[in-house]
Amino acid sequence: MMKIYNTITRKKDIISAEKGKQINMFVCGPTVYDFSHLGHARTYLVFDAFAKYLKQEGFVVFYLQNITDIDDKIIAQAKEKGITPSKLALDFEKEYLRDMKEIKINSVDKYAKATEHIKEIISQIEKLLNNGYAYKTGDGVYYDIVKFKNYGRLSNRTALRTQDAVSRIDETKTKKNKGDFCLWKLSKPEEPEWESPFGKGRPGWHIEDTAIVEKYFGPQYSIHGGSRDLIFPHHEAEIAQMEAISGKRPMAKYWLHTGFLTIEGRKMAKSLGNFITVRDFLQKYSPEVLRFLVLKVLWRSPIDYSEKSAEEAKAGLEKIHEFLDRLSGIKITKTDGEGTGQRILEKNKADFYRFLDDDFNTPKAISSIFKIIKEINKLIDKNLISRDWVIAIISFFQEANKIFGILGKNKKFPVPSPVKKLSAEREKFRKEKKWREADNIRKKIEALGWKIEDTDKGAVLTRK
């Protein structure tokens, strides 16, 4: 039974599926006007690992992410570069997806672009106008936040909802309230535009998310995620839109927000000269180092990045690899330190999953891995580790890696001696054309978590 901290309830809530084992999860994606930085990576790595853990726990997860490919920032950047906004957005969308692939994010089932959902966006705006939650002005259509009684509930800012400062929302004298946000912006000369009942223009920032989500999930679903800075006003706006359209509450049952990433105590910003892109980081460190750096900190806590923290993450990974290399090369004995190896693995494996079940506490889960390394190394020093538990330990590291993705392709799990021995026995049977015996050995190898492939150069063993 897994619990996760829910921003809207301000407590840890037990995660339950929608129907059967189904969990629909939406995470706010990037505005594609520049390269992705470490702050973006932190959020997307967390939700990648989280989705993988939910799947490992038996849930059927559909992970949806939007891509904002029309926005003021895109238009401004395109004008500066002398290209069309659509070309700029497409170029940086490709770069974003390339970066995500590089850092081994592969759990997203669907990337949905704003410009491919204009029909759905217009439909939602029409419903808001018809329901009395939106109004037209000389420059577009705006949401009247006074009409939505629960505005500010997510961020706990209800007392300031009509006067509070907002971000990424056009200022205009024609708005009723300072906090009202734009749903549709009438086009200015040489700006991208689409036909609509409200006039030629383009969608506001917030409306694309609810339009996309409603298309794929309907008006209610399990999880909505993003970074902490999106709580207000972006996620407040999404709630106000969707619940006003559908009349159903809640829009999302669980709201998850990752902590900020700072650089040596300061906010990361181009103006400060401390803006680190994902590809800049990967010039010096592996994708696995970045994943480990992120996951060794609780997902909703802040991360203060420095070269020292990156080096510490690198050293931690090297320690894991050294342990696996050592484990594969030990002399197997028939003893097990009176069952010590079994107790060490079973206790820490149980702790690992217990920590993940309690607010997806990856740093504590990782500490369980290092406890295994420390205690099993002591048994290796005394040559007190049995054949079965060498295999079991490696199998557990494989399980953990399916969630965390911290052990790279170039750092393969060592093939344990028992598996090598079985492979040699199988090869002997094959040479003697004893196919049934060889196939029985293959099944034993697969039961131990390995698969075997016969090539011209001999049998190749890889993890399943």
Secondary structure as the mmCIF struct_conf table of DSSP 4:
data_model
#
loop_
_struct_conf.conf_type_id
_struct_conf.id
_struct_conf.beg_label_comp_id
_struct_conf.beg_label_asym_id
_struct_conf.beg_label_seq_id
_struct_conf.end_label_comp_id
_struct_conf.end_label_asym_id
_struct_conf.end_label_seq_id
STRN STRN1 LYS A 3 ASN A 6
TURN_TY1_P TURN_TY1_P1 THR A 7 ARG A 10
STRN STRN2 LYS A 11 ILE A 14
BEND BEND1 GLU A 18 LYS A 19
TURN_TY1_P TURN_TY1_P2 GLY A 20 LYS A 21
STRN STRN3 GLN A 22 VAL A 27
STRN STRN4 THR A 31 THR A 31
BEND BEND2 TYR A 33 ASP A 34
STRN STRN5 HIS A 37 HIS A 37
HELX_RH_AL_P HELX_RH_AL_P1 LEU A 38 GLN A 56
TURN_TY1_P TURN_TY1_P3 GLU A 57 GLY A 58
STRN STRN6 VAL A 60 ILE A 67
STRN STRN7 THR A 68 THR A 68
BEND BEND3 ILE A 70 ASP A 71
HELX_RH_AL_P HELX_RH_AL_P2 ASP A 72 LYS A 81
TURN_TY1_P TURN_TY1_P4 GLY A 82 GLY A 82
BEND BEND4 ILE A 83 ILE A 83
HELX_RH_AL_P HELX_RH_AL_P3 PRO A 85 GLU A 102
TURN_TY1_P TURN_TY1_P5 ILE A 103 LYS A 104
STRN STRN8 LYS A 110 LYS A 113
HELX_RH_3T_P HELX_RH_3T_P1 ALA A 114 GLU A 116
HELX_RH_AL_P HELX_RH_AL_P4 ILE A 118 ASN A 130
TURN_TY1_P TURN_TY1_P6 ASN A 131 GLY A 132
BEND BEND5 TYR A 133 TYR A 133
STRN STRN9 ALA A 134 THR A 137
TURN_TY1_P TURN_TY1_P7 GLY A 138 ASP A 139
STRN STRN10 GLY A 140 TYR A 143
HELX_RH_3T_P HELX_RH_3T_P2 ILE A 145 LYS A 147
TURN_TY1_P TURN_TY1_P8 LYS A 149 ASN A 156
HELX_RH_3T_P HELX_RH_3T_P3 THR A 158 LEU A 160
TURN_TY1_P TURN_TY1_P9 ARG A 161 GLN A 163
BEND BEND6 SER A 167 ARG A 168
TURN_TY1_P TURN_TY1_P10 LYS A 173 THR A 174
BEND BEND7 LYS A 176 ASN A 177
TURN_TY1_P TURN_TY1_P11 LYS A 178 GLY A 179
STRN STRN11 PHE A 181 LEU A 186
HELX_LH_PP_P HELX_LH_PP_P1 SER A 187 LYS A 188
TURN_TY1_P TURN_TY1_P12 PRO A 189 GLU A 190
BEND BEND8 GLU A 191 GLU A 191
STRN STRN12 TRP A 194 TRP A 194
TURN_TY1_P TURN_TY1_P13 PRO A 197 PHE A 198
BEND BEND9 LYS A 200 LYS A 200
STRN STRN13 GLY A 201 PRO A 203
TURN_TY1_P TURN_TY1_P14 TRP A 205 HIS A 206
HELX_RH_AL_P HELX_RH_AL_P5 ILE A 207 PHE A 217
BEND BEND10 PRO A 219 PRO A 219
STRN STRN14 TYR A 221 SER A 227
HELX_RH_3T_P HELX_RH_3T_P4 ARG A 228 LEU A 230
HELX_RH_PI_P HELX_RH_PI_P1 ILE A 231 HIS A 235
HELX_RH_AL_P HELX_RH_AL_P6 GLU A 236 SER A 246
BEND BEND11 ARG A 249 ARG A 249
BEND BEND12 MET A 251 MET A 251
STRN STRN15 ALA A 252 THR A 258
HELX_LH_PP_P HELX_LH_PP_P2 GLY A 259 PHE A 260
STRN STRN16 LEU A 261 ILE A 263
TURN_TY1_P TURN_TY1_P15 GLU A 264 GLY A 265
STRN STRN17 ARG A 266 LYS A 267
HELX_RH_3T_P HELX_RH_3T_P5 LYS A 270 LEU A 272
TURN_TY1_P TURN_TY1_P16 GLY A 273 GLY A 273
STRN STRN18 THR A 277 THR A 277
HELX_RH_AL_P HELX_RH_AL_P7 VAL A 278 LEU A 282
TURN_TY1_P TURN_TY1_P17 GLN A 283 LYS A 284
BEND BEND13 TYR A 285 TYR A 285
HELX_RH_AL_P HELX_RH_AL_P8 PRO A 287 LEU A 295
TURN_TY1_P TURN_TY1_P18 LYS A 296 LYS A 296
BEND BEND14 VAL A 297 VAL A 297
TURN_TY1_P TURN_TY1_P19 TRP A 299 ARG A 300
BEND BEND15 SER A 301 SER A 301
STRN STRN19 ILE A 303 TYR A 305
HELX_RH_AL_P HELX_RH_AL_P9 GLU A 307 GLY A 329
BEND BEND16 ILE A 330 ILE A 330
HELX_LH_PP_P HELX_LH_PP_P3 LYS A 331 ILE A 332
STRN STRN20 THR A 333 THR A 333
BEND BEND17 LYS A 334 LYS A 334
TURN_TY1_P TURN_TY1_P20 GLY A 337 GLY A 339
HELX_RH_AL_P HELX_RH_AL_P10 THR A 340 ASP A 357
STRN STRN21 ASP A 358 ASP A 358
TURN_TY1_P TURN_TY1_P21 ASP A 359 ASP A 359
HELX_RH_AL_P HELX_RH_AL_P11 THR A 362 ASP A 381
TURN_TY1_P TURN_TY1_P22 LYS A 382 ASN A 383
STRN STRN22 SER A 386 SER A 386
HELX_RH_AL_P HELX_RH_AL_P12 ARG A 387 PHE A 404
BEND BEND18 LEU A 407 LEU A 407
TURN_TY1_P TURN_TY1_P23 LYS A 409 ASN A 410
BEND BEND19 LYS A 411 LYS A 411
HELX_LH_PP_P HELX_LH_PP_P4 LYS A 412 PRO A 416
HELX_RH_AL_P HELX_RH_AL_P13 SER A 417 LYS A 431
TURN_TY1_P TURN_TY1_P24 GLU A 432 LYS A 433
HELX_RH_AL_P HELX_RH_AL_P14 TRP A 435 ALA A 447
TURN_TY1_P TURN_TY1_P25 LEU A 448 GLY A 449
STRN STRN23 TRP A 450 THR A 455
TURN_TY1_P TURN_TY1_P26 ASP A 456 LYS A 457
STRN STRN24 GLY A 458 ARG A 463
#
